[in-house]
Amino acid sequence: MGRHLRQRPPRRVLRRWAMLGTLVVIAAGAAGFWWARGPEGGSSGAPRLVVDRADVDLGYQRFDTPARVVFTLSNAGEGSLRLTEAPRVVLKAGC
């Protein structure tokens, strides 16, 4: 009784499987990137806060003089926007 040796597949077959595996990995990566990016325009049903301005220059003001500034906030996204806490305001002194 002779021993049956297991034959190895030709190198061409191995290269084809390696190329097919590489293409599958690249396609899966591209599909994952496309899916994570979401629809065009960046709106994926999430709210997006838009403020009409970032800086306000009131000129020279005395320290104890009250000042009032109004900002317009709007929602440019598709989801509902809720402010859960008071916005933080930073006062920059003199420039």
Summary of the structure (lengths in Angstrom):
residues: 95
radius of gyration: 30.8
end to end distance: 96.9
largest distance: 106.8
contacts: 113
relative contact order: 0.13
helix: 28%
strand: 6%
